[in-house]
Amino acid sequence: MQANTMQTRAPATNPSKKLTVLALVVLALATIPWFSGEFVQHLAVLTCLNVLAVNGLALISRSGQLSLGHAAFMAIGAYTAVLLGNALALSFIPALLVAIAVTSLVAFALGWIILRLKGVYFVLVTFAFGELTRLVLLDFAAITGGANGITGIPGIELFGLSFSTRTSFYGLALVVAIVSTIAVHRLFTRPLGHAIDSVAVNPALAEATGLSVHRLQIFCFVVGCAIAAIAGVLQSRYIGYISPESFNTSISIALIIMLVIGGRNSNWGALVGAIVLTPLPELFRGAVQTQHIFYGAALILILRFMPGGLADLPRQLAARFKR
């Protein structure tokens, strides 16, 4: 009876309270760039765009696959919106919608073929697709501008508002990053999200219970690539310039590192990873000769002592305090 009484009185964890604390921390950090210089605002915009792109990659990863060609879909979205915008004089919203549709069709056609591959084979094929996309953009210079890229891309005008300054664009990028993070969180707290997680953990068992592993992975791949296209379109409008090297393999690798360091299986991994790793290279920029060593050492230490990612750090600290 005493044991049962103690179990009854044990405090239950309150997910909503944890979510409120996390939201307050993120909002507090988000207000800092508005009171800082242009360089901090620039880093904040890049961080928000990375949060959006990594959220798309996280959706693919949670289905059991890891794409090394995520930047290629950012390129497809960016080039589609820019080229159609210039050729047909489309405004931002129609160009964005067409870019999402084109990227989704490409992702569906590619995913239907390659998502039956597993492990390193899928990674290699996505890597090859990313390089193929970059080479196509280089070779068709008459359309894409080749290695010189496309310059003079106009800023965003939305509902009568202009987002041509860093401050205003940061507000837009922040809203998009928060909305995408909340959407990913809500998805994986619902039955569809649980089904996606089960596909990654044990595909054979998920198939035996009636789930279509191939269809769920296609859904995640298409939606994840569509989110990448949105990130590519916003990046092109913010910087005002795109080239094939803006979306090379190193960008895909950086997005994967952000996802893994933040927490591959966490709903908040993309948010935490992008916030930490986007400005991290700037901290080592003063040490030109050794900045890559410091950066690599930081990544190794995080992976060694926090295999669940930085998003898992509060849980680990709470467990130690309980001990």
N, C-alpha and C positions, 0 to 999 in steps of 0.2 A: 504493500500500500504506500509506503514511504517513497519507494522508487517511482511508482506511478504518479504520486503527487509532485515529485520533483520534475518529472518529465512534463507534466501538465503546465507547471509554472515556468518552464524554460521559455525565454523570450524568442518569439518567432522572428525570422528575418523579414524585413519589409522591403520588397523590391522597389516600391514607389518612392520610399525615402531615399534609397541609394540613387535612384534616377534623378530625384530632385537635387541632391547634392552635386551629382555630376553635371547637371544642367547649369547650376549656379557657378560652378568652377569654369565651365566652358564659356559662359556669358561674360564672366569677369575677365578671362583672358582675351575674349573677342573685343572688348572695349579698349584695350591697350593701344592698338594701332591707330585709333582715331586721335589719340593725344600724342602720337609719336611722329617722327619724320617720314619723309617719302620712302626712304629705304626700308623702314620697318613695315610700312603699308604695302610696299611691293612684295616683301616676303610673306605678308599676311594673305595677299591675293593668291600668290603661288601655292600657299598652304591650303587654302580653300579649294583651289582647282585640283590639287593632289588628293584631297579628301574625297572629292567627287569621283575622280578616276579610280582610286583605290577601292572605293565602295563597289564599283562595278567589277573590279578584279576579285574582291572578296566574295561576291555572289557566285562567280565561277568556281572559286576555290572551295566554297562550302559544299558544292556539288561533287567534289572529289577530283577535280581537274585543276591544273595550274597552267595558265597561258603565258607564254613568253613572247607573244605578239600583240599585247594589249595596246601598245602605242600605234600599231598599224590601224586600228579602228578609230583611234583619235585622229589620225591623219585622214582617213576616209571621210569622217564627219567634217573635219575642218576644210578640206579641199572641196568637198561637195557644196558646202554652204557658201564658200567664197566664190567658186567658179559660177555657180548658178546665180548668186547674188549679182555678180558683175555682168553676166550674160543676159539675165532676164530682169535686172533691176528689182530683185526681190528685197523686201524688208527683212528685218531680223527674224521674226517669228516664222514666216513661211519658209525661209531658207533653213532655219533650224529644224523644222518639221520634216522637210525633204531630206536633210542630212541624216536625221534619225531613221527615216524610212529606208534610205539606201543602205546605211550601215547595218540595219537589222536584216535586210534581205541578204546581204553578203554574209553576215554572221550565220544566218539560218542555212544558207547553201553550204558554207564551209563546215558548220557544226554537224549537219546531217551526215556528212561523210566521215569526219575525223573524230567525232566523239565516241566512236566505237573503239578507238585506240585508248590504251591505258598507260599511265606512268610516263616514263621518259619518251616514249614514242609520240604521245600527244604533245609534250613539251617541244620536241624537235620539230614537229610539223608546224606548230604555231610560230616557232622561231623562223622557220623557212618562209612562212607566209609573211611575217613582218619584214624580212629582207626582200622578198619579192615585191611587196608593196613599195618599199623605198626605192628599189631599182626601177620600177614602172614610173614612179613620179620623177625620177632623174632622167629617164630616156625620153619621155613625152614632154620635152622642154617647150614645144610650141604651145601646149595647153597649160602645163603646170608651172612653167618658168624654170624647170630643171633645177640645177644646183643654186641658181640665183634666187629661187623662190618667188613669192608674190608679196609685194610691198603695198603700202597705202591702203590697207584694209580699214574701212571705217569703224568707228566705235558703235556701241549699242544704243539705240533709241527705242524705248519701250513705253507704250502708253503715255506718250508725250514727255517722258523723262529721258534725259541724256545721261549716259554713264561713261562720259569721256575722261573724267578725272580719276586718279587713283582712289580717292576717298569714296566717291560714288560707286565705282566698280567694286571696291571692297565690300560695300554694303550688299550689292547684288550677289557677289560670289559667296559671301557669308550665308545669305539666305539659302542659296542653292545647296551649299555644303551641309547645312543643318537639316534641310528638308530631306536630302538623300540619306543622311545618317539615321534620321528618325524612321524613314521608310524601310531601311534595311532592318532596323531593330524590330519594328512592328511585324515585318514579314517573318522573322525567325522566332517570333513568339506565337505564331499561328500554325494551324495544321500543315499548311503548305511548306512553311519553313522547317517544321519537324520532319516532313517527308524528305526534303532536300538534304537535311543533316543525316537522315538514315541511309540515304543513297551513298553518301560519302563514307559512312562508317562500315556498312556491310551491304554492297550492291546485290549480292546473291539473295540475302535474306529479304531485302526490300522488294526484289522482284518476286519472291515467293509469296509475299503478303499482298500482291496485286498492284504494286506500284510499277509504273513504267520508268525504268532508270534512264533510258535513252531520251524520252520526252522531257523528263524533268531536267536533265542536263542540257538539252537544247534550249529549254525555257531560260535557264540560268545564263547560258552562253549568249543568247540573243539579247536579253535584258542587260547583262553586264556590258556587252559591246555597245549597246545603245547609250548607256550611261557614259561610256568612254567617248562616244561621238559628241555628246553634249559638252564634256570637258574640253575636247579638241576645238569645238566651235567657240566656246568662251575664251579659250587661250588665244586663238587667232584674233579675236576682236579686241582682246586686252593688249596684246603686244603689237598688233597691227602688221605682223609679218609672219609668214610661214615658209618653210622649206622642208625638203625631205629629211634633213638632219635634225629638224625640230622634233621628229618622231622616230628616231632610230632605236636600235635594240637597247642601248644604254638607258633610255627612258623606261622601257618595259622592265628592265632589271631593277631600276630604282623603285618602281612601283611595287614590285614583288618584295623588295627589301623592306619597304614601308609596311606592307601587309604582314610580313613575318615578324618583324620587330614589334609592331603594334599588337599583334595577336591574331593569328590566322583564323582561329575558331571563336573569336569574340565579336559580338555585335558592334563593339566600339574600337576594334583593332585598327581600322582604317583611319579613324579620327585621331587616335593617339599616335599612331605611326607617322602620319603626315605632319602633325604638330611638332613632333620631336625631330624628325629627320629632314624636313625641308630647310629649317634654318641651321641645322647642325654643321654642314660644310662651311658656313660663314664663320663659325666660331674658330675653325682651324685655318681660315684663309691667311692669317698672318704668318703662319709657319708654312711657307710655300714648299719647302723641301720635304717636310714630314707630315703634311696635312692628311695624306692618304693613309699613312701608318696610324695616326691617331683615330681617323674615321673607322678604319678596319678593326682596330683594337676595341673601340667602343661597341661595334656591332658584335664582335666575338664574345665580349663580356656579357652583353645583354642576352645573347643566345645561350650562353653557358649557364648563367645563374637564373634566367627567367625564360625557360623554354616555352611557356605559355604566352610570352609577349608582355609588353609593358602594361597592357590593359588588365593583366592578371595580377599585377603588383599589389593593389589594395587587398585582394583576397589572401595573398600570401602573407602580407603584414598582419591582417586580422587573425589568421591562423596562428601566427607566432605569438601574438599578444595573448590569445586564448591559452596557449601552452604555458 
